[in-house]
Amino acid sequence: MSSARETTRDRSEELFARAVELMPGGVNSPVRAFRAVGGMPQFIRSANGATITDVDGRTYIDYVGSWGPMILGHADPEIVAALQEAATRGTSFGAPNELEVELAEEIVDAVPSIEMVRMVNSGTEATMSAIRLARGVTGRNKLVKFEGCYHGHGDSLLVKAGSGVATLGLPDSPGVPASLAENTLTAPFNDLDSLEQVFKQHADIAAVIIEPIVGNMGCVPPQEGYLKAVRELTSRHGTLLIFDEVMTGFRVARGGAQQLYGVMPDITTLGKIIGGGLPVGAYGGSRDLMDHIAPVGPIYQAGTLSGNPLSMTAGLTTLKRLRDLSIYETLERATSKLCNGLSAAAEDAGIETVINRVGSMWTGFFNREPVTNWTTANKSDRKLFGRFFHAMLDHGVYLAPSQFEAGFVSLAHSDEIIDRTISAAGKAFDSIKG
Ligand SMILES: *Cc1c(COP(=O)(O)O)cnc(C)c1O
C-alpha cells in the first residue's frame, strides 16, 4: 500500500533545480538548504496552524515555526485579517505612524529593562546596532561573545557563531576583516571563570553579548546563577551587557529571559516574535542609553522600511494576544508533554538522547552527556540526527534541518498534534536504531 508520504516530490525537485541556478545553494538563508542532513528541501506552498504544506501537497506538523516567530501558529486568522485591513491603507509611508508607537508601548510594557526602543528590520540589524550603541557610549572597541551563540551575520559577530555557521563547519567567514574579528573575544557559555580570564586580559571591553538562553547551538539554558554573575562582572568593569533576546523575547515569557531569570541587561535585542511573521527587529534599553541614538544623539542608525505598517500590524496583533499570560502555561504544558514523549520513545528504542527545554523552545540532542555549552553540544551524533530528521519527515513531522537549532511549539500544537508527533517519533527512532 502506498501512503500519502510516498507521493512524488516532482514540484519541489523542479523548483530546486531552477533555484540552484539562480540563488547560492538555491536558498536565501543557508540552513534551509538541508546541507547538514542531506537531501533536498521541500518548497512550501502554505502553512496553517501547526502544519505546513509543500508544493507537492504533503502536509507536515511543523516545529520550525519560521525559526521562532510563529508562536500563535501559522496564518492565524486575526493576524491575516489585520494585515488585509492594514494593506488597504498603504504598505509603507517612510514617515511616523501610529502602529510604531503602539508596538513600542507594548515592548516597553513587557520587557523589564527597556524604557525606549528603536525598530529595525531583522535580528541581525538589531544586534549590529546594539553593538554600535555599546561601542559609541563606552568609547571602547572590544566585544565578548560566547562560543556557539549566534547573533545574526554582522561582521563582528561571525566568530564561533553556532547555528548555520556551525552546521556548515565554517570556523569564521571569509570577508570578515581580521581587524574587525580581532575585536571579538570569545568565551565558553556557562563558564564564569573563562569570562573572568577574558576580563583580566583585556581592559577595553565595550560589551558582552549573550543569548541568555542559547537557541543557536540547539537549546542550552544558563546554569543556576550564571546570568547574575555575568551581570555583576560586566557592571564591575563598566562593560555593557547585551541580552540578545531575538529568539527568547516573548517566547520563554512575555518579558523574555530577563524576566524569567530576573537579570537585567543594559541593552536588549528583539526580533522574530515581535514581527508576528513579518520582518522586524528592535533594540532597546534605558532612556539614558537610547538617547545616544540619532537624531537625539550622535550614534547613527536608520532604515527605509523601519516601522513598516504591515510589520507593525502583525507584531502588534501578536504581542497583544501574548498579554494573556495563561498562553505561556499552555505552551509549557504542551512542550513538556512533547519532550517527555520524545524522551520515552527514544529510550524505548534504546537510543541515547538529551532533551533540553525552556518553555516552548527545545532541542533533542543525540548525545550521552548533558549539553551545557558548545563543546558538549558538538559531541552530538549529527549522522544519527540526519537519519532521524529524514525519518520524521517521512512520518509527517518537519524539524529544523540541523542538530544545532531549537524547535518551537506554538499555540496551534494541540494535544492531538503532540500525540501524533510522539507516535511518529516512536516509528522514526525504531527505523534508525542499529
Ligand atoms: C534569529 C536570531 C538572530 C538573527 O535574526 P535575523 O532576523 O535572522 O537577522 C540574532 N540573534 C538570535 C539570538 C537569533 O535567534
The ligand as an SDF file (V2000), in Angstrom:
LIG
                    3D

 15 15  0  0  0  0  0  0  0  0999 V2000
   17.4960   34.6260   14.6410 C   0  0  0  0  0  0  0  0  0  0  0  0
   18.4740   35.2700   15.5340 C   0  0  0  0  0  0  0  0  0  0  0  0
   19.1960   36.3930   15.1390 C   0  0  0  0  0  0  0  0  0  0  0  0
   19.1660   36.9400   13.7380 C   0  0  0  0  0  0  0  0  0  0  0  0
   17.9200   37.4160   13.3700 O   0  0  0  0  0  0  0  0  0  0  0  0
   17.6080   37.6070   11.7900 P   0  0  0  0  0  0  0  0  0  0  0  0
   16.2440   38.1990   11.7850 O   0  0  0  0  0  0  0  0  0  0  0  0
   17.7010   36.2340   11.1930 O   0  0  0  0  0  0  0  0  0  0  0  0
   18.6350   38.5210   11.2490 O   0  0  0  0  0  0  0  0  0  0  0  0
   20.0090   37.0150   16.0720 C   0  0  0  0  0  0  0  0  0  0  0  0
   20.0990   36.5410   17.3140 N   0  0  0  0  0  0  0  0  0  0  0  0
   19.4280   35.4550   17.7310 C   0  0  0  0  0  0  0  0  0  0  0  0
   19.5580   35.0010   19.1420 C   0  0  0  0  0  0  0  0  0  0  0  0
   18.6080   34.7740   16.8470 C   0  0  0  0  0  0  0  0  0  0  0  0
   17.9750   33.6700   17.2610 O   0  0  0  0  0  0  0  0  0  0  0  0
  1  2  1  0
  2  3  1  0
  2 14  2  0
  3  4  1  0
  3 10  2  0
  4  5  1  0
  5  6  1  0
  6  7  2  0
  6  8  1  0
  6  9  1  0
 10 11  1  0
 11 12  2  0
 12 13  1  0
 12 14  1  0
 14 15  1  0
M  END
$$$$
